[in-house]
Amino acid sequence: MKPKTGISLCDKSFENYLNWLKSADVDYKILDYRENNFEDIKDCSSLILTGGVDIFPEFYNDWEDGKNRDDYRPQRDGFEFRLFDYALNNNLPMLGICRGLQLINCKLNGTLINDIMTVRKVNHDKIDGKEITHTVNVNKDTMLYEIIQEDSGEINSSHHQAIDRPGEGLKVTARSDDGIIEAIEWLEKDNRAFMLGVQWHPERMKNQSSPFSRNILERIKKETEKI
């Protein structure tokens, strides 16, 4: 049986992820928080945590941010925290994209910048409904650099939150020119499965042949097929 990548359902633009996987002939199983089909992760050989709605702030801070609780999906948060725990405990390769990176960080006791524009006075979100692009700088002594083989490049950007304090055991591997954290991986990789988190959206970059998209996809495929 061909190895499957488990991919968490997001509420918008989910088809982009599926098309991205299909472009490299990656088989997948959708892990749907609405159906609570957690048991399906046991049929998967890797996990992708997707982007989407903000993580409920009480999961990473002890204060409220004033938003309506209906703006969040705590059911999704809890479901994906369980997926992360399962993947971690069973040595499944993991890729976190945008919210997925933030969820990994929160689960490992890290915190988030609640709103980048408010706190850091810089914009990483869409302008007039359109994604912006900016430069990302990759640290050379990292797995991310090994994958991409470039120390800088242009990425898309569509987020208003970002990692503040990195979670336990994590290493920051890339930042934007204004200092926002753009990627994480394990600090110590011995006896650990592959794990990469990126703040950009490789699945919907205009240039799908960019190493910041294609190389990441090829790597998660390779890691999936190792199992």
Secondary structure, DSSP 4 states (H G I P E B T S, - for coil): ----EEEE--SSSHHHHHHHHHHTT--EEEE-TTTT-GGGGGG-SEEEE---SPPPGGGT-SS--S--GGG--HHHHHHHHHHHHHHHHTT--EEEETHHHHHHHHHTT--EES-HHHHHS---S-BTTB-EEEEEEE-SSSHHHHHH--SEEEEEE--S-EESSPPTTEEEEEEETT--EEEEEES--TT---EEEESS-GGG-S-TTSTTTHHHHHHHHHHHHH-
